[in-house]
Amino acid sequence: REGFSYAYSRHRLRFYIWIGSSVWVLFGTFSALEPLFYRDILQVEPATLGWVNSIFGIGLITGTWIASRLPARYRTARSLVLIVALNSVGVLAYVGTDQLRVVVVAGVFWGLIIGVMAPLLRTLIQLNSPESLMGRITGVTQVHSEVGHLLPLAIAPVLAGIFGVQRTLI
């Protein structure tokens, strides 16, 4: 409760937590629908999803490496907002096609963006948290991440049934 109280009462922390949550909700939606996207839209074998996720992981690792070398002048809220916006571009490129080769390239790009975003987000949260509350505020961000991953599991399949898998992901 102390972590929630402090984090929600501070404009910057609240902003960082909620902008991160927007990305985790997106990931949760993908968790629910990505296998259907591969089956119904790309019309490929289930193993293909594993291969593309491995390639996505290469993007994540590369993005994390880049994030560890960001100059201090780029560790800002503006940079984070730009990266979250680029995340949306990666998502649209990934799901806005029925071509596997486009999905693979978009997956690397999207992974790279998430790989930069996640450490930058954590860094900004830590820079704006008092040391005595660091664990509690980290717990708040983890709760947001978990809820963001799980909440769409209840909603995304219903939306996919109404609008279709690809439209829901877009």
DOZAMAR-670021 format. One record per residue: residue in one letter; x, y, z of N, C-alpha, C, O, CB in turn. Coordinates in pm, whole numbers, padded with zeros to 5 digits, always signed. Glycine has a CB too. Example, Ala and Ser with C-alpha at 12.3 -4.5 7.8 and 13.67 -1.06 7.14 Angstrom:
a+01319-00569+00780+01230-00450+00780+01320-00330+00780+01424-00332+00846+01131-00447+00905s+01285-00225+00708+01367-00106+00714+01290+00003+00787+01341+00114+00804+01408-00060+00572
! end
This chain:
r+00082-00120+00000+00000+00000+00000+00085+00125+00000+00052+00224-00064-00093+00001+00119e+00197+00119+00072+00285+00235+00079+00343+00266-00060+00353+00383-00098+00398+00211+00181g+00380+00163-00134+00433+00182-00269+00329+00242-00362+00359+00335-00437+00484+00051-00326f+00207+00189-00359+00100+00244-00443+00071+00389-00405+00058+00475-00492-00029+00158-00429s+00061+00415-00277+00031+00550-00230+00136+00649-00278+00103+00755-00330+00022+00553-00076y+00262+00614-00262+00369+00704-00303+00372+00718-00455+00377+00830-00506+00505+00654-00251a+00370+00607-00526+00382+00611-00673+00266+00687-00737+00287+00765-00829+00389+00468-00730y+00145+00664-00689+00029+00730-00748+00020+00878-00711-00046+00955-00780-00098+00660-00705s+00087+00918-00603+00082+01059-00563+00192+01142-00628+00197+01264-00609+00093+01070-00413r+00279+01078-00706+00388+01149-00774+00363+01146-00924+00359+01040-00987+00525+01085-00740h+00347+01265-00981+00313+01278-01124+00407+01195-01213+00360+01119-01297+00318+01425-01166r+00536+01210-01195+00631+01140-01284+00621+00988-01269+00617+00916-01368+00774+01185-01254l+00619+00942-01148+00609+00797-01128+00479+00742-01185+00478+00638-01251+00620+00762-00979r+00372+00811-01159+00242+00768-01211+00246+00763-01364+00195+00668-01425+00129+00864-01164f+00305+00864-01427+00318+00867-01573+00398+00747-01623+00356+00678-01715+00386+00998-01618y+00513+00723-01562+00598+00611-01608+00529+00478-01589+00537+00391-01676+00731+00612-01533i+00463+00461-01477+00395+00334-01450+00283+00311-01551+00268+00200-01603+00339+00331-01307w+00205+00414-01580+00092+00397-01672+00137+00385-01817+00075+00311-01894-00004+00513-01658i+00242+00454-01856+00288+00438-01995+00346+00298-02015+00329+00238-02120+00394+00546-02030g+00414+00247-01914+00463+00109-01921+00347+00011-01926+00351-00088-01998+00552+00078-01801s+00243+00039-01848+00126-00048-01846+00060-00057-01983+00008-00163-02020+00026+00002-01744s+00061+00053-02058-00001+00049-02191+00070-00052-02281+00006-00119-02362+00003+00189-02256v+00200-00063-02266+00276-00159-02345+00249-00301-02296+00238-00393-02377+00428-00128-02338w+00237-00320-02166+00214-00455-02114+00074-00506-02150+00055-00625-02171+00232-00458-01962v-00024-00415-02157-00158-00456-02202-00151-00504-02347-00214-00603-02383-00259-00338-02189l-00074-00435-02427-00055-00477-02565+00007-00617-02571-00036-00701-02650+00035-00375-02640f+00107-00640-02488+00170-00772-02484+00071-00879-02440+00071-00990-02493+00291-00771-02388g-00014-00846-02345-00115-00942-02301-00213-00977-02411-00256-01092-02423-00191-00886-02182t-00247-00878-02492-00335-00903-02606-00267-00999-02703-00331-01090-02756-00372-00771-02677f-00139-00978-02725-00066-01068-02813-00058-01209-02756-00067-01307-02830+00075-01015-02838s-00042-01219-02627-00037-01353-02566-00163-01432-02597-00157-01552-02621-00019-01342-02414a-00276-01363-02596-00403-01429-02620-00426-01461-02767-00487-01563-02800-00515-01345-02569l-00378-01375-02858-00418-01386-02998-00307-01421-03097-00336-01458-03211-00479-01259-03040e-00183-01409-03058-00073-01431-03153-00077-01570-03217-00055-01580-03338+00059-01412-03083p-00103-01677-03142-00111-01808-03209-00222-01814-03315-00205-01877-03420-00135-01918-03106l-00333-01747-03288-00442-01743-03387-00403-01661-03509-00441-01693-03621-00569-01686-03323f-00328-01555-03486-00277-01473-03597-00190-01558-03690-00202-01550-03812-00196-01351-03543y-00104-01638-03632-00017-01725-03713-00098-01830-03788-00073-01858-03905+00088-01793-03625r-00195-01888-03719-00277-01993-03781-00372-01936-03887-00377-01987-03999-00357-02066-03674d-00447-01831-03851-00555-01783-03938-00511-01681-04043-00563-01681-04154-00662-01724-03854i-00418-01594-04008-00379-01487-04100-00255-01525-04180-00254-01514-04303-00352-01357-04022l-00151-01570-04111-00028-01608-04182-00037-01747-04243+00034-01780-04338+00091-01602-04088q-00126-01829-04188-00148-01966-04235-00019-02047-04239+00018-02105-04342-00213-01965-04373v+00049-02049-04125+00173-02124-04111+00161-02222-03994+00069-02213-03913+00294-02028-04090e+00254-02312-03987+00258-02412-03880+00286-02345-03745+00350-02240-03742+00365-02520-03910p+00241-02405-03636+00265-02347-03503+00413-02327-03470+00448-02233-03398+00204-02436-03398a+00499-02412-03522+00643-02397-03494+00697-02264-03545+00796-02214-03492+00721-02512-03558t+00634-02208-03646+00680-02080-03700+00674-01970-03595+00761-01884-03590+00595-02040-03822l+00572-01973-03511+00560-01876-03403+00682-01882-03312+00734-01778-03271+00432-01901-03323g+00727-02002-03282+00846-02017-03198+00970-01959-03263+01051-01892-03197+00870-02162-03167w+00986-01984-03392+01102-01929-03464+01098-01777-03467+01199-01711-03443+01108-01985-03608v+00983-01722-03497+00972-01575-03504+00991-01515-03364+01053-01409-03351+00834-01533-03562n+00940-01580-03261+00964-01529-03126+01111-01533-03089+01159-01447-03014+00882-01609-03025s+01184-01631-03139+01330-01635-03116+01398-01517-03185+01489-01456-03129+01389-01768-03167i+01353-01487-03305+01408-01372-03378+01370-01242-03306+01451-01150-03297+01356-01370-03525f+01246-01235-03255+01203-01122-03173+01298-01108-03054+01336-00996-03017+01056-01141-03125g+01336-01220-02995+01429-01219-02881+01564-01160-02916+01627-01095-02833+01447-01358-02829i+01610-01183-03038+01736-01121-03083+01721-00969-03083+01812-00896-03044+01777-01173-03226g+01604-00922-03129+01577-00779-03122+01575-00728-02979+01628-00621-02951+01444-00748-03189l+01514-00805-02888+01512-00766-02746+01652-00752-02688+01684-00654-02621+01433-00869-02665i+01735-00851-02716+01872-00848-02664+01948-00729-02721+02018-00659-02648+01946-00979-02697t+01933-00707-02850+02001-00594-02913+01951-00462-02855+02031-00372-02827+01979-00596-03066g+01820-00449-02837+01764-00327-02779+01812-00303-02637+01840-00190-02599+01613-00334-02781t+01823-00409-02560+01872-00396-02423+02018-00351-02423+02058-00269-02340+01858-00528-02347w+02095-00405-02515+02235-00362-02529+02242-00214-02563+02322-00140-02506+02308-00446-02639i+02156-00169-02656+02153-00028-02694+02112+00057-02573+02172+00161-02547+02054-00004-02812a+02010+00012-02500+01963+00087-02383+02073+00106-02280+02081+00209-02214+01843+00016-02318s+02159+00006-02265+02266+00016-02166+02372+00119-02206+02457+00156-02126+02332-00119-02147r+02366+00164-02330+02464+00260-02379+02402+00396-02415+02468+00482-02474+02534+00203-02500l+02276+00415-02378+02211+00543-02406+02279+00654-02328+02299+00643-02207+02061+00537-02371p+02315+00761-02395+02368+00877-02321+02262+00933-02228+02143+00919-02254+02418+00986-02419a+02304+00996-02121+02213+01050-02020+02110+01144-02081+01997+01149-02034+02291+01122-01912r+02146+01218-02184+02051+01314-02242+01932+01246-02309+01831+01311-02336+02123+01401-02344y+01941+01114-02336+01830+01039-02396+01752+00957-02294+01655+00891-02330+01883+00948-02504r+01792+00961-02169+01718+00891-02064+01616+00987-02004+01628+01031-01890+01815+00835-01953t+01515+01017-02086+01415+01117-02049+01275+01066-02078+01256+00965-02146+01440+01249-02125a+01177+01137-02023+01037+01104-02049+01006+01120-02198+00930+01040-02253+00943+01193-01965r+01061+01221-02262+01038+01240-02406+01087+01121-02486+01019+01073-02577+01106+01368-02455s+01205+01074-02453+01258+00956-02523+01169+00836-02501+01142+00759-02594+01402+00925-02476l+01122+00819-02379+01034+00707-02349+00905+00716-02431+00860+00616-02486+01001+00703-02199v+00846+00834-02439+00723+00852-02517+00750+00821-02664+00669+00755-02729+00669+00995-02501l+00861+00867-02716+00897+00839-02856+00913+00688-02878+00867+00635-02979+01028+00912-02893i+00977+00621-02784+00999+00477-02797+00866+00401-02787+00846+00303-02859+01096+00428-02688v+00776+00444-02700+00644+00380-02691+00567+00403-02821+00497+00313-02868+00563+00436-02570a+00580+00521-02880+00516+00546-03010+00576+00455-03117+00503+00401-03200+00532+00695-03051l+00708+00439-03117+00772+00347-03212+00727+00204-03188+00719+00124-03281+00925+00357-03201n+00698+00171-03063+00643+00040-03030+00514+00017-03109+00491-00092-03162+00618+00028-02878s+00431+00119-03116+00306+00108-03192+00332+00084-03339+00260+00007-03403+00222+00235-03174v+00434+00148-03393+00471+00126-03533+00514-00019-03552+00476-00084-03650+00584+00223-03577g+00594-00070-03458+00636-00209-03465+00519-00306-03462+00516-00403-03536+00731-00241-03352v+00424-00278-03376+00305-00362-03364+00227-00361-03494+00188-00466-03545+00217-00314-03248l+00203-00242-03548+00125-00232-03672+00195-00301-03788+00130-00365-03871+00099-00085-03707a+00326-00288-03795+00400-00358-03900+00389-00509-03883+00380-00583-03981+00548-00315-03901y+00391-00555-03759+00387-00698-03727+00252-00759-03761+00246-00866-03821+00418-00720-03580v+00144-00692-03724+00011-00753-03742-00066-00698-03863-00173-00749-03896-00072-00732-03619g-00013-00597-03927-00085-00535-04037-00062-00601-04171-00090-00541-04275-00048-00392-04046t-00012-00722-04172+00021-00792-04295-00019-00938-04284-00050-00988-04177+00171-00779-04325d-00017-01003-04399-00033-01149-04399+00093-01215-04459+00090-01331-04498-00160-01190-04479q+00201-01138-04464+00327-01186-04521+00426-01219-04409+00464-01132-04330+00388-01080-04617l+00468-01344-04402+00557-01388-04296+00689-01311-04296+00740-01277-04189+00585-01536-04310r+00745-01283-04412+00874-01213-04416+00862-01072-04357+00957-01024-04295+00927-01206-04561v+00749-01006-04375+00727-00875-04315+00716-00890-04163+00770-00809-04088+00598-00807-04372v+00647-00993-04119+00631-01019-03975+00769-01042-03911+00794-00994-03800+00538-01141-03951v+00856-01115-03979+00990-01143-03924+01069-01013-03907+01127-00989-03801+01067-01241-04015v+01072-00931-04010+01145-00804-04003+01083-00714-03896+01153-00653-03816+01145-00733-04141a+00950-00706-03897+00882-00624-03796+00908-00678-03656+00919-00600-03561+00731-00620-03824g+00917-00810-03642+00945-00870-03512+01080-00829-03457+01093-00802-03337+00938-01020-03521v+01180-00824-03543+01313-00779-03499+01306-00633-03455+01358-00596-03350+01419-00796-03613f+01241-00550-03538+01227-00407-03506+01151-00388-03375+01193-00313-03288+01155-00333-03621w+01038-00458-03363+00955-00445-03244+01032-00493-03120+01027-00429-03015+00824-00524-03260g+01103-00605-03132+01184-00654-03021+01289-00553-02979+01313-00531-02860+01250-00786-03058l+01353-00491-03078+01455-00391-03050+01395-00274-02971+01454-00225-02875+01519-00340-03181i+01277-00230-03012+01211-00118-02945+01176-00155-02801+01202-00077-02709+01082-00078-03022i+01119-00273-02779+01086-00316-02643+01214-00332-02561+01217-00301-02442+01005-00450-02645g+01319-00382-02625+01446-00399-02556+01505-00268-02508+01573-00265-02405+01543-00467-02646v+01481-00160-02579+01526-00028-02535+01428+00027-02430+01469+00083-02329+01538+00071-02655m+01300+00009-02456+01197+00069-02370+01199+00016-02227+01195+00094-02132+01062+00045-02431a+01205-00114-02210+01192-00172-02076+01301-00124-01980+01268-00081-01869+01195-00325-02085p+01430-00130-02017+01531-00079-01924+01521+00073-01902+01545+00122-01791+01670-00113-01976l+01486+00146-02008+01471+00291-01991+01358+00321-01893+01371+00407-01806+01444+00359-02128l+01247+00251-01908+01134+00269-01817+01175+00241-01672+01147+00320-01582+01017+00177-01857r+01242+00129-01652+01286+00094-01515+01383+00198-01460+01377+00235-01343+01353-00045-01514t+01473+00245-01546+01570+00347-01503+01500+00474-01460+01533+00530-01356+01670+00377-01615l+01403+00520-01539+01332+00643-01506+01251+00627-01377+01242+00719-01297+01239+00684-01621i+01192+00510-01359+01119+00485-01235+01214+00488-01116+01183+00546-01012+01045+00349-01241q+01329+00425-01130+01425+00422-01020+01482+00560-00990+01500+00596-00873+01538+00325-01052l+01509+00638-01094+01562+00773-01073+01463+00862-00999+01503+00958-00934+01598+00835-01206n+01335+00831-01011+01232+00913-00948+01175+00852-00822+01073+00898-00771+01121+00937-01046s+01239+00750-00771+01194+00683-00649+01296+00702-00538+01417+00691-00561+01171+00532-00676p+01249+00732-00417+01343+00738-00306+01397+00598-00278+01325+00499-00289+01275+00799-00179e+01521+00592-00242+01585+00462-00218+01510+00378-00116+01503+00256-00129+01728+00482-00172s+01454+00442-00015+01384+00368+00090+01255+00302+00040+01204+00210+00105+01351+00462+00205l+01202+00346-00073+01079+00289-00127+01101+00215-00259+01004+00173-00324+00977+00399-00148m+01224+00198-00298+01254+00138-00427+01187+00001-00446+01128-00025-00551+01405+00124-00444g+01195-00083-00348+01134-00216-00359+00983-00210-00369+00922-00284-00446+01174-00301-00242r+00923-00123-00291+00777-00110-00294+00729-00055-00429+00629-00103-00483+00729-00018-00180i+00800+00043-00483+00761+00101-00610+00788+00002-00724+00711-00006-00820+00836+00234-00635t+00896-00073-00713+00920-00179-00811+00808-00281-00806+00766-00334-00910+01056-00248-00784g+00758-00309-00687+00643-00399-00673+00519-00345-00742+00443-00421-00802+00614-00423-00525v+00498-00215-00733+00383-00152-00800+00397-00171-00951+00300-00207-01019+00373+00000-00764t+00516-00147-01004+00535-00164-01149+00516-00309-01189+00465-00337-01298+00675-00115-01191q+00555-00401-01103+00537-00543-01134+00389-00582-01133+00345-00660-01217+00615-00631-01033v+00314-00527-01040+00170-00553-01037+00108-00502-01167+00026-00571-01228+00103-00485-00914h+00145-00382-01208+00093-00328-01334+00131-00416-01452+00050-00439-01542+00145-00186-01356s+00252-00464-01453+00297-00552-01561+00215-00680-01565+00169-00721-01671+00446-00585-01546e+00197-00744-01450+00122-00870-01444-00025-00850-01483-00080-00929-01560+00131-00931-01304v-00088-00745-01430-00227-00717-01465-00235-00684-01614-00328-00728-01683-00284-00600-01380g-00139-00608-01664-00136-00575-01806-00125-00697-01895-00182-00700-02004-00023-00482-01835h-00052-00797-01849-00039-00921-01926-00163-01008-01916-00197-01079-02011+00082-00998-01878l-00231-01005-01801-00344-01096-01778-00480-01040-01817-00564-01114-01867-00347-01133-01635l-00503-00912-01796-00634-00853-01824-00681-00879-01967-00797-00916-01986-00629-00704-01799p-00596-00862-02068-00643-00886-02206-00683-01030-02233-00758-01056-02328-00535-00846-02303l-00635-01125-02154-00674-01264-02175-00824-01283-02161-00881-01374-02221-00600-01355-02078a-00888-01198-02082-01033-01207-02065-01110-01131-02173-01226-01160-02199-01072-01153-01928i-01045-01034-02236-01114-00946-02330-01080-00975-02476-01168-00974-02562-01081-00802-02298a-00954-01001-02504-00908-01015-02643-00981-01125-02720-01018-01102-02835-00760-01043-02645p-01002-01243-02663-01073-01346-02741-01215-01305-02779-01263-01337-02888-01078-01475-02662v-01283-01234-02690-01419-01186-02721-01414-01086-02836-01493-01094-02929-01485-01122-02596l-01319-00992-02828-01305-00894-02935-01267-00961-03067-01317-00922-03173-01200-00789-02898a-01180-01060-03061-01141-01133-03183-01260-01205-03243-01272-01215-03365-01028-01233-03153g-01348-01255-03158-01469-01321-03208-01563-01223-03279-01634-01259-03372-01543-01388-03093i-01562-01100-03233-01649-00997-03292-01585-00935-03416-01648-00925-03521-01680-00888-03188f-01459-00893-03403-01394-00815-03508-01296-00894-03595-01257-00848-03702-01322-00701-03447g-01257-01011-03549-01153-01088-03617-01019-01069-03547-00996-00967-03481-01144-01047-03764v-00931-01166-03562-00802-01165-03494-00716-01048-03536-00667-00973-03452-00728-01294-03520q-00699-01031-03666-00608-00924-03713-00660-00786-03677-00583-00701-03633-00589-00934-03864r-00787-00761-03693-00843-00629-03658-00830-00602-03510-00801-00489-03470-00990-00621-03699t-00850-00701-03428-00835-00683-03283-00691-00650-03249-00666-00561-03167-00880-00809-03207l-00596-00719-03310-00456-00689-03282-00417-00549-03331-00340-00479-03265-00367-00794-03349i-00471-00510-03444-00442-00374-03493-00506-00272-03399-00494-00152-03422-00495-00354-03638
! end
